[in-house]
């Protein structure tokens, strides 16, 4: 595969390639991590309302659409990334996706309804993962039983997350530690 591309690994667009913008700090979630993640999410993905923050290549959000998500909102702070994501979605013929530019979490638009699944894969050096978790929890972004994907360079501990989140899965691949958290209403 040419440098600057990743492939969709499952669903209706399986095998299609996505261009990866060449920006410092952008690191698409590796194929084997996405495969494990979407195996974990398989029971809840069909019909899910998803949010892909720090979208980058769009690999997580577009993979969710490919696998039957009802709708995906993709957010990134770089205009170049947002423009490329819009083009990718047009190329794929994806109608059930919204893309917008925002600094996460402070410029996020209030959602039309709470999200069932959220993908959080921020640039490691920006230390935005935990503040974004609390922002989403405190501002009505999450459905009662939302599932949140967390990707980081170090393991996230349960006591670092909002009190009503439970870590259900944790795995390490290379330089990445990734988790699933389940939100329960208190």
C-alpha positions as CSV (number, residue, x, y, z in Angstrom):
1,X,0.0,0.0,0.0
2,X,1.3,3.4,-0.8
3,X,2.5,5.6,2.0
4,X,-0.2,8.0,3.1
5,X,-3.1,5.5,2.8
6,X,-4.9,3.1,5.1
7,X,-7.6,0.6,4.2
8,X,-11.1,0.1,5.5
9,X,-11.0,-3.4,7.0
10,X,-14.6,-4.4,7.2
11,X,-18.2,-3.7,6.1
12,X,-19.6,-2.3,2.9
13,X,-16.4,-0.4,2.0
14,X,-14.0,-3.2,3.0
15,X,-10.7,-2.9,1.1
16,X,-11.3,0.8,0.0
17,X,-8.4,3.1,0.8
18,X,-8.4,6.3,2.7
19,X,-5.8,9.0,2.2
20,X,-3.9,10.0,5.3
21,X,-3.1,13.8,5.5
22,X,0.5,14.4,6.1
23,X,0.5,16.4,9.3
24,X,2.8,16.3,12.3
25,X,1.5,14.1,15.1
26,X,-1.2,12.4,12.9
27,X,-1.0,8.6,13.4
28,X,-3.9,6.6,12.1
29,X,-5.1,3.8,14.3
30,X,-3.3,0.6,13.0
31,X,-5.3,-2.1,11.2
32,X,-4.9,-4.7,13.9
33,X,-6.1,-2.3,16.6
34,X,-9.1,-1.3,14.4
35,X,-9.9,-4.9,13.8
36,X,-9.9,-5.7,17.5
37,X,-11.9,-2.6,18.3
38,X,-14.6,-3.3,15.8
39,X,-14.8,-6.9,16.9
40,X,-15.5,-5.5,20.4
41,X,-18.1,-3.1,19.0
42,X,-19.8,-5.5,16.6
43,X,-22.9,-6.1,18.7
44,X,-23.6,-2.4,19.1
45,X,-22.4,-0.9,15.9
46,X,-25.4,-1.4,13.6
47,X,-27.6,1.6,14.0
48,X,-25.3,3.4,16.4
49,X,-24.9,7.2,16.5
50,X,-21.1,7.8,16.6
51,X,-18.7,10.7,17.3
52,X,-15.1,10.5,16.0
53,X,-13.1,13.3,17.7
54,X,-9.6,14.1,16.5
55,X,-10.7,12.3,13.3
56,X,-7.5,12.6,11.4
57,X,-7.7,10.1,8.6
58,X,-11.3,9.3,9.5
59,X,-10.4,5.6,9.8
60,X,-12.5,5.1,13.0
61,X,-15.6,7.0,11.9
62,X,-15.6,5.8,8.3
63,X,-15.0,2.2,9.5
64,X,-18.0,2.6,11.8
65,X,-20.1,3.8,8.8
66,X,-18.9,0.9,6.7
67,X,-20.0,-1.5,9.5
68,X,-23.5,-0.1,9.8
69,X,-23.5,2.9,12.1
70,X,-26.6,5.0,11.6
71,X,-24.7,8.3,11.6
72,X,-21.2,9.5,12.3
73,X,-20.0,13.0,13.2
74,X,-16.3,13.5,12.5
75,X,-14.4,16.4,14.1
76,X,-10.9,17.7,13.6
77,X,-9.2,21.0,14.2
78,X,-7.2,21.1,11.0
79,X,-9.0,22.6,8.0
80,X,-6.9,20.4,5.6
81,X,-8.1,17.3,7.4
82,X,-11.7,18.4,7.4
83,X,-11.6,19.1,3.7
84,X,-10.0,15.8,3.0
85,X,-12.6,13.9,5.1
86,X,-15.4,15.6,3.3
87,X,-13.9,14.5,0.0
88,X,-13.4,10.9,1.2
89,X,-17.1,10.8,2.2
90,X,-18.2,12.1,-1.2
91,X,-16.0,9.5,-2.9
92,X,-17.5,6.7,-0.8
93,X,-21.0,8.0,-1.3
94,X,-21.6,8.3,2.5
95,X,-24.7,10.2,3.2
96,X,-25.0,9.7,6.9
97,X,-22.0,11.7,8.1
98,X,-21.2,15.2,9.2
99,X,-17.8,16.7,9.3
100,X,-16.8,19.9,11.0
101,X,-13.7,21.8,12.2
102,X,-13.3,22.6,15.9
103,X,-10.8,22.7,18.6
104,X,-11.7,19.8,20.9
105,X,-13.3,19.9,23.4
106,X,-13.9,23.6,23.8
107,X,-15.5,24.3,20.3
108,X,-17.6,21.2,20.0
109,X,-21.2,21.7,18.8
110,X,-23.9,20.4,21.1
111,X,-25.1,17.1,19.6
112,X,-28.6,16.7,18.0
113,X,-28.9,13.7,20.4
114,X,-26.4,11.9,22.7
115,X,-23.9,9.6,21.1
116,X,-23.9,5.8,21.5
117,X,-20.2,5.3,20.6
118,X,-17.4,7.9,20.8
119,X,-13.9,7.4,19.5
120,X,-11.2,9.4,21.3
121,X,-7.7,9.2,19.7
122,X,-6.1,12.6,20.4
123,X,-2.5,13.6,19.5
124,X,-0.6,12.1,22.5
125,X,1.5,15.3,23.0
126,X,-1.6,17.5,23.6
127,X,-2.8,15.8,26.8
128,X,-6.4,16.1,25.7
129,X,-7.7,12.6,26.4
130,X,-8.9,12.9,30.0
131,X,-10.1,16.6,29.8
132,X,-12.2,15.5,26.8
133,X,-13.7,12.6,28.7
134,X,-14.9,14.9,31.4
135,X,-16.1,17.5,28.9
136,X,-18.3,14.9,27.1
137,X,-19.6,13.5,30.4
138,X,-20.5,16.9,31.8
139,X,-22.0,18.5,28.6
140,X,-24.7,16.0,27.4
141,X,-22.7,14.3,24.6
142,X,-23.1,10.7,25.8
143,X,-26.1,8.3,25.7
144,X,-27.0,6.6,29.0
145,X,-25.0,3.4,28.1
146,X,-22.5,5.0,25.7
147,X,-19.3,3.1,24.8
148,X,-16.1,5.2,24.6
149,X,-12.9,4.1,22.8
150,X,-9.8,5.6,24.3
151,X,-6.4,5.5,22.6
152,X,-3.3,6.6,24.5
153,X,0.5,6.1,24.8
154,X,0.0,4.8,28.4
155,X,-2.7,2.9,30.1
156,X,-5.6,4.9,31.4
157,X,-6.7,4.0,34.9
158,X,-10.3,3.6,36.0
159,X,-9.9,6.3,38.7
160,X,-8.8,8.9,36.1
161,X,-12.1,8.7,34.3
162,X,-15.6,10.0,35.2
163,X,-16.9,8.0,38.2
164,X,-19.7,6.4,36.2
165,X,-17.4,5.0,33.5
166,X,-16.1,1.5,33.7
167,X,-13.1,0.2,31.8
168,X,-14.3,-3.0,30.1
169,X,-11.4,-3.8,27.8
170,X,-7.7,-2.9,27.6
171,X,-5.1,-3.9,25.1
172,X,-1.6,-2.8,24.0
173,X,-0.2,-2.9,20.5
174,X,3.2,-1.4,19.8
175,X,3.3,2.1,21.2
176,X,-0.4,2.3,21.7
177,X,-2.6,1.3,24.7
178,X,-6.3,1.2,23.9
179,X,-9.4,0.7,26.0
180,X,-13.2,0.5,25.9
181,X,-15.1,2.3,28.6
182,X,-18.8,1.9,29.3
183,X,-20.8,4.7,30.7
184,X,-23.6,4.0,33.1
185,X,-26.0,6.6,34.4
186,X,-25.8,7.1,38.1
